[in-house]
Structures are given as structure tokens and as C-alpha cells.
Amino acid sequence: MTKPLALTMGEPSGIGPDLVLSLWQQGAHLNLPPFTVFGCAETLALRAAMLGIDVPITPVDKHAISHADSTGIPVINLPVAKPDCCGSLQAENGAAVIEFIDQAVAGVINGDFSGLVTCPIHKKNLYEAGFTHPGHTEYLATLATRYTGQSHMPIMMIASDSLRTVPITIHIPINEVPGQLNGDLIKATIRICHSQMTARFGIAKPRIAVAGLNPHAGEDGAMGHEEQTIISPALDELRNEGLDIQGPLPADTLFHARARATYDVAVCMYHDQALIPAKTLAFDEGVNVTLGLPFVRTSPDHGTALDIAGKNTARPDSLINAIRMAHAMTAKAKP
């Protein structure tokens, strides 16, 4: 039988529970692959009552091969301190949210689950529970190292049917980007991107377009020198290794339809350079994919949305796509 995906419920106060319940509410027409939820069964039941959704919540053993269907939602029950917390952060629940992630990753590493899909967490709330990592992705890398004994460099990809983008620098102020860019970081990011596009997406020879940092990719030094001194030398070295790379290219002409047809993934120098085009083209459908881990991980490309939790307005499109993409990636994964 197909192993289920592990789906973490995310922040109990946010829309994670709404989205999980919506998957069941929309029924069999979604034709989703099997998944099991790591979360709080009571929170899900309370949210279902709030939303008027009559859905059985079924506690299961983590080794069970079961998934959401007409009989209900299978949940590996990890209770939170305050299950009735819709829209209002509760610091007491932070430890359980971390446990959702810990248990799900352990299950994937142990081979009980095929891959990991994570609903959004609220980092500030976790910090109050003692969370010391910059974000979700960095914590997953720490867990991967803990369970495998090997270090891992995760990189973020935002993916949809329209575009895949990877930022080299992520959550840092824009004025720190030039100082953080260096040839080793660029090469390491692109090598991981290349290998994972083959291993996880089944593309034998990925075509990688790389954006410059400055307007017009520096225009031969007239608008900045990073392209000449940092980016181009790194790309030349990668081309010598046999990678199919274009760039550095002006970012302002990199994302129109004709340009997108010439590459499989665009690697960008900073957060907004990668995420603005990705979210413009597929705001509700985009998926956050973590590359560089020893397992498949996807997530909806949005936050916890506390303001709409429990109001029956949260759109599940990104979570649906995250589940489908994780399943497709596990099917194509190579050792």
C-alpha cells in the first residue's frame, strides 16, 4: 500500500485546523493521496463544530496506513494545553506545536510516512515556548541532522505550475544582502537546486536561470559590480561542472511568459526578487518546497492567518497543492 504523507496541523489558533477539515469537507473529488495528521484531535473537533462540519476525528497509531476519506480524518493525537484557542495565540500551546513537527519528522525518517507536509506555524509564539531556531525550515534541518547524523543545507523553493523560484538569501534586511552574497553560497545553493530538481522533480538536466543582484544585472559594472566579481565567476565554475545555467540575467525581464519557457527554475539573489513574481503568478496556489533535506517537505505558501481562523473563509488551494506536490515528489524521488 502507498505510505501516507505526514501532515502537521500547525498553529492551533490559526487556519491550519480549518484547512485540514476543509480537505475532508471537499470530499473524494479532490482525489488526494493518503495522509495522516499530526495534531490535536480535540482542537480539530472543536473547530469542526465551530465551522459546522460534521467530520469524525479518528485517533490512529503512527504505523497505521490510513488516510482522510469518507470515514473521517486520521489523527496521531498530540494534545495542546488550550484546544479551544481559535484566533488567539496561546503560549502554552507552543510546546505541542513543536511536538507535531518532531513526531512527524521522526515518522518520515523512520519510513512510516512517505514525506512531510506542514501547515503554518507562528514563530513568535514558539519563541515564547523556548524555540531557538530562525524558522520552520531551519528547525527541520536541525531535526534531520539529529536523526541522520549528517548536516544538511536546506534551501527554499516557491513552486507552482507557472514558476519555480529559489532565493539565495532569505530573511535578512535588504541592505545586508550584498554582504551575505559570496561565491560559495551561490554555488552551494545552485548545486542543491540542480540535484534536487533531478532527484525530486525527475528533470534529468535542469535548466537554471540566475538573476543578477543589481538593475539590468549591473549593466557591465555601471550599476554595481557584484555580477562581475561574485556571481559570474561562480556561475562559470558551475557551467564547467556541466550544469545548464543562464545568467546573471536582469530580473526585470526574467519572469514574463516567453522567458519562463526557457528554464525550469529561477535562482534569485534575495527574498523579494524570488517571491514577488512567484506570488503574483500564483498567490493562492503556490507551494513552499524545502530542498536539501533527506526527505520531501512541502508547505502552503502563506501564514497562520489568525484573523480569519474559524470563519470558513480560508482557502485550501495552497495546502491541496502542497499535498499533491509532496506526493509527486516522493513518487519521483531517487536515492
BAZA-849338 format. One record per residue (C-alpha): residue number from 1; chain; x, y, z. Coordinates in Angstrom, 3 decimals, padded with zeros to 6 digits. Layout:
   nr  kette         u         v         w
  NUM      A         X         Y         Z
...
This chain:
   nr  kette         u         v         w
    1      A   000.000   000.000   000.000
    2      A   001.039   003.606  -000.536
    3      A   002.564   005.109   002.580
    4      A   000.682   008.192   003.763
    5      A   002.148   011.649   003.969
    6      A   002.634   013.144   007.423
    7      A   000.606   016.376   007.688
    8      A   001.291   018.616   010.683
    9      A  -001.647   020.699   011.935
   10      A   000.478   023.822   012.535
   11      A  -000.507   026.657   014.876
   12      A  -003.743   025.586   016.628
   13      A  -005.015   029.186   016.792
   14      A  -004.603   029.760   013.054
   15      A  -006.164   028.378   009.907
   16      A  -004.263   025.088   009.943
   17      A  -007.178   023.221   011.553
   18      A  -009.628   024.907   009.143
   19      A  -007.593   023.768   006.164
   20      A  -007.254   020.198   007.416
   21      A  -011.013   019.988   007.927
   22      A  -011.653   021.563   004.524
   23      A  -009.774   018.726   002.849
   24      A  -012.279   016.265   004.246
   25      A  -015.263   018.556   003.615
   26      A  -014.452   018.794  -000.097
   27      A  -014.520   015.037  -000.266
   28      A  -013.365   012.459  -002.709
   29      A  -013.443   014.772  -005.760
   30      A  -010.072   016.169  -004.633
   31      A  -008.547   012.714  -005.194
   32      A  -005.767   013.453  -002.713
   33      A  -003.043   010.955  -001.845
   34      A  -003.203   009.361   001.628
   35      A  -002.158   011.460   004.615
   36      A  -002.269   011.287   008.406
   37      A  -002.498   014.390   010.603
   38      A  -000.093   015.077   013.458
   39      A  -002.057   017.389   015.730
   40      A  -004.614   017.818   018.459
   41      A  -007.800   015.806   017.949
   42      A  -009.770   017.982   020.386
   43      A  -008.771   021.198   018.603
   44      A  -009.900   019.715   015.298
   45      A  -013.206   018.568   016.785
   46      A  -013.880   021.977   018.352
   47      A  -013.016   023.781   015.118
   48      A  -015.236   021.404   013.134
   49      A  -018.143   022.272   015.415
   50      A  -017.400   025.992   015.001
   51      A  -017.339   025.654   011.224
   52      A  -020.409   023.409   011.115
   53      A  -018.515   020.487   009.615
   54      A  -019.649   017.031   010.729
   55      A  -016.439   015.034   010.464
   56      A  -015.215   012.089   012.527
   57      A  -011.757   012.623   014.027
   58      A  -010.113   009.203   014.297
   59      A  -007.036   008.696   016.507
   60      A  -004.643   006.242   014.819
   61      A  -001.346   004.589   015.546
   62      A   001.547   006.217   013.707
   63      A   002.312   002.939   011.957
   64      A  -001.193   002.681   010.527
   65      A  -001.569   003.088   006.787
   66      A  -004.680   005.235   006.742
   67      A  -005.813   008.499   005.265
   68      A  -008.622   011.016   005.106
   69      A  -011.630   009.548   003.343
   70      A  -015.355   009.158   003.864
   71      A  -014.793   007.614   007.297
   72      A  -013.047   010.666   008.736
   73      A  -009.635   012.204   009.382
   74      A  -006.922   010.032   010.958
   75      A  -005.014   011.936   013.650
   76      A  -001.965   010.988   015.652
   77      A  -003.218   012.770   018.739
   78      A  -000.769   015.174   020.383
   79      A  -002.931   017.291   022.726
   80      A  -002.366   021.006   023.197
   81      A  -002.781   022.773   026.539
   82      A  -005.616   025.020   025.335
   83      A  -007.513   023.339   022.471
   84      A  -010.254   025.995   022.230
   85      A  -007.952   028.773   021.043
   86      A  -009.258   029.905   017.663
   87      A  -007.748   033.228   016.584
   88      A  -005.941   033.855   019.877
   89      A  -002.337   032.778   020.365
   90      A  -001.641   030.750   023.464
   91      A   001.992   030.427   024.522
   92      A   001.076   027.260   026.420
   93      A   000.417   025.522   023.088
   94      A   003.887   026.178   021.692
   95      A   005.454   023.001   023.038
   96      A   002.769   020.842   021.404
   97      A   003.256   022.557   018.034
   98      A   006.947   021.697   018.220
   99      A   005.974   018.125   019.114
  100      A   003.783   017.903   015.993
  101      A   006.874   018.624   013.923
  102      A   009.229   016.375   015.918
  103      A   006.956   013.356   015.722
  104      A   006.138   013.841   012.046
  105      A   009.798   014.152   011.030
  106      A   010.691   011.085   013.085
  107      A   007.922   009.158   011.336
  108      A   009.180   010.186   007.900
  109      A   012.823   009.423   008.750
  110      A   011.791   006.018   010.146
  111      A   009.976   005.198   006.918
  112      A   006.429   005.134   008.307
  113      A   005.446   008.077   006.092
  114      A   006.486   008.974   002.567
  115      A   007.012   012.711   003.070
  116      A   006.136   015.746   005.160
  117      A   003.560   018.497   004.603
  118      A   003.467   021.245   007.226
  119      A   000.692   023.708   007.984
  120      A   001.922   027.186   009.021
  121      A   003.384   027.866   012.454
  122      A   003.578   031.156   014.340
  123      A   007.260   031.652   015.155
  124      A   006.707   034.360   017.770
  125      A   004.503   032.038   019.779
  126      A   007.091   029.281   019.546
  127      A   009.859   031.616   020.673
  128      A   007.931   032.100   023.908
  129      A   007.937   028.309   024.308
  130      A   011.718   028.197   024.028
  131      A   012.047   027.728   020.255
  132      A   015.523   028.978   019.261
  133      A   015.540   028.500   015.503
  134      A   015.065   031.275   012.905
  135      A   012.141   029.447   011.359
  136      A   010.376   026.233   010.419
  137      A   012.857   025.254   007.721
  138      A   015.926   025.683   009.895
  139      A   014.331   023.549   012.593
  140      A   013.615   020.789   010.072
  141      A   017.287   020.843   009.084
  142      A   018.249   020.510   012.758
  143      A   015.920   017.535   013.163
  144      A   017.282   015.932   010.004
  145      A   020.788   016.229   011.410
  146      A   019.654   014.873   014.774
  147      A   018.046   011.815   013.227
  148      A   020.591   011.070   010.492
  149      A   023.865   012.302   011.997
  150      A   024.608   014.294   008.830
  151      A   024.438   018.042   008.281
  152      A   022.016   019.437   005.717
  153      A   021.725   022.800   003.978
  154      A   018.039   023.485   003.264
  155      A   017.022   025.905   000.555
  156      A   013.575   027.332  -000.107
  157      A   011.699   026.982  -003.371
  158      A   008.342   028.549  -004.178
  159      A   006.703   026.365  -006.809
  160      A   003.562   026.404  -008.917
  161      A   002.564   025.329  -012.414
  162      A   003.647   028.789  -013.600
  163      A   007.056   029.240  -011.988
  164      A   009.657   027.835  -009.608
  165      A   011.949   030.267  -007.800
  166      A   014.744   029.840  -005.248
  167      A   016.137   032.777  -003.227
  168      A   019.807   032.542  -002.222
  169      A   019.415   034.889   000.743
  170      A   016.112   034.799   002.560
  171      A   015.023   036.500   005.765
  172      A   017.574   039.265   006.109
  173      A   017.288   043.048   005.622
  174      A   017.834   044.165   002.043
  175      A   020.866   046.257   002.992
  176      A   022.596   043.099   004.255
  177      A   022.137   041.117   001.038
  178      A   025.296   042.274  -000.807
  179      A   027.437   041.461   002.207
  180      A   025.927   037.991   002.585
  181      A   026.356   037.006  -001.069
  182      A   029.502   035.113  -001.892
  183      A   030.594   032.589  -004.452
  184      A   030.469   029.621  -002.101
  185      A   026.864   030.340  -001.063
  186      A   025.777   030.814  -004.671
  187      A   027.442   027.591  -005.797
  188      A   026.155   025.551  -002.879
  189      A   022.581   026.775  -003.404
  190      A   022.603   026.097  -007.127
  191      A   024.199   022.662  -006.727
  192      A   021.476   021.638  -004.282
  193      A   018.835   023.107  -006.578
  194      A   020.243   021.198  -009.553
  195      A   020.495   017.858  -007.747
  196      A   017.048   018.158  -006.191
  197      A   015.389   019.135  -009.454
  198      A   016.682   015.819  -010.768
  199      A   016.056   013.705  -007.674
  200      A   012.714   015.181  -006.588
  201      A   011.186   016.529  -009.805
  202      A   012.527   013.987  -012.279
  203      A   014.203   016.542  -014.576
  204      A   017.333   014.905  -015.949
  205      A   019.122   018.110  -016.968
  206      A   017.529   021.074  -015.218
  207      A   017.707   024.451  -016.942
  208      A   018.588   027.041  -014.319
  209      A   018.232   030.791  -014.855
  210      A   020.079   033.022  -012.378
  211      A   019.110   036.616  -011.700
  212      A   021.617   039.374  -011.119
  213      A   021.588   041.443  -007.965
  214      A   021.528   044.921  -009.454
  215      A   019.231   046.597  -012.012
  216      A   019.979   045.328  -015.525
  217      A   022.289   042.731  -013.907
  218      A   024.762   045.523  -013.206
  219      A   024.961   046.661  -016.828
  220      A   028.665   045.784  -017.159
  221      A   029.533   047.479  -013.891
  222      A   027.639   050.719  -014.479
  223      A   025.043   049.814  -011.821
  224      A   027.029   047.586  -009.482
  225      A   029.900   045.144  -009.536
  226      A   028.544   042.051  -007.771
  227      A   027.648   040.402  -011.076
  228      A   031.228   040.734  -012.304
  229      A   033.071   039.996  -009.082
  230      A   030.860   037.411  -007.340
  231      A   028.002   035.988  -009.401
  232      A   029.547   035.424  -012.854
  233      A   032.681   033.649  -011.572
  234      A   030.512   031.281  -009.517
  235      A   028.254   030.545  -012.493
  236      A   031.243   029.934  -014.776
  237      A   032.550   027.353  -012.324
  238      A   029.179   025.612  -012.255
  239      A   028.989   025.603  -016.057
  240      A   032.381   023.917  -016.090
  241      A   030.842   021.199  -013.911
  242      A   028.233   020.603  -016.625
  243      A   025.268   022.493  -015.185
  244      A   022.895   024.165  -017.648
  245      A   022.904   027.757  -016.397
  246      A   021.846   031.114  -017.845
  247      A   022.914   034.330  -016.207
  248      A   023.343   036.514  -014.426
  249      A   020.204   037.899  -016.066
  250      A   018.269   041.141  -015.439
  251      A   015.480   040.303  -013.018
  252      A   013.030   042.699  -014.666
  253      A   012.912   040.587  -017.855
  254      A   013.235   037.161  -016.263
  255      A   009.621   036.353  -015.422
  256      A   007.436   037.072  -018.456
  257      A   005.889   034.081  -020.203
  258      A   008.438   033.719  -023.029
  259      A   011.340   033.929  -020.594
  260      A   009.807   031.362  -018.225
  261      A   009.591   028.867  -021.081
  262      A   013.395   028.806  -021.302
  263      A   014.157   027.483  -017.799
  264      A   012.915   025.039  -015.162
  265      A   013.800   027.111  -012.111
  266      A   014.935   030.683  -011.475
  267      A   017.544   031.270  -008.773
  268      A   017.366   034.772  -007.301
  269      A   019.656   036.790  -005.076
  270      A   017.196   037.804  -002.354
  271      A   013.774   037.084  -000.881
  272      A   011.505   039.526  -002.697
  273      A   013.232   039.068  -006.037
  274      A   012.102   035.427  -005.913
  275      A   008.799   035.674  -004.074
  276      A   007.158   038.683  -005.738
  277      A   006.907   037.039  -009.183
  278      A   006.013   033.666  -007.670
  279      A   003.174   035.115  -005.603
  280      A   001.991   037.413  -008.371
  281      A   001.550   034.477  -010.716
  282      A   000.093   032.005  -008.188
  283      A  -000.799   033.716  -004.916
  284      A  -003.302   031.116  -003.723
  285      A  -001.781   028.076  -005.429
  286      A   001.960   028.393  -004.708
  287      A   003.771   025.819  -002.590
  288      A   006.765   026.284  -000.328
  289      A   009.171   023.406  -001.010
  290      A   012.263   022.718   001.078
  291      A   015.138   021.288  -000.935
  292      A   018.291   019.802   000.554
  293      A   016.686   017.687   003.277
  294      A   016.846   013.873   003.321
  295      A   013.058   013.787   002.915
  296      A   010.374   015.565   000.917
  297      A   008.845   018.600   002.643
  298      A   006.226   020.971   001.287
  299      A   004.042   023.608   002.912
  300      A   001.340   026.087   001.940
  301      A   002.858   029.392   000.880
  302      A   001.008   031.504   003.445
  303      A   000.944   032.207   007.163
  304      A  -001.286   031.311   010.088
  305      A  -003.935   033.965   009.259
  306      A  -005.233   034.295   012.813
  307      A  -007.735   036.933   011.716
  308      A  -009.757   034.526   009.566
  309      A  -009.388   031.356   011.643
  310      A  -012.770   029.750   012.310
  311      A  -014.604   031.994   009.825
  312      A  -014.929   029.488   006.977
  313      A  -013.088   031.784   004.564
  314      A  -009.609   030.186   004.475
  315      A  -008.763   028.869   001.022
  316      A  -007.195   025.391   000.969
  317      A  -005.722   025.712  -002.547
  318      A  -002.103   026.013  -001.423
  319      A  -002.388   023.109   001.039
  320      A  -004.051   020.932  -001.589
  321      A  -001.214   021.703  -003.998
  322      A   001.365   021.094  -001.260
  323      A  -000.056   017.623  -000.634
  324      A  -000.194   016.798  -004.322
  325      A   003.310   018.114  -004.932
  326      A   004.753   016.194  -001.975
  327      A   003.163   013.010  -003.291
  328      A   004.525   013.613  -006.795
  329      A   007.988   014.341  -005.402
  330      A   008.047   011.151  -003.350
  331      A   006.971   009.182  -006.396
  332      A   009.867   010.599  -008.424
  333      A   012.434   010.572  -005.620
  334      A   015.698   008.803  -006.285
  335      A   018.083   007.540  -003.610
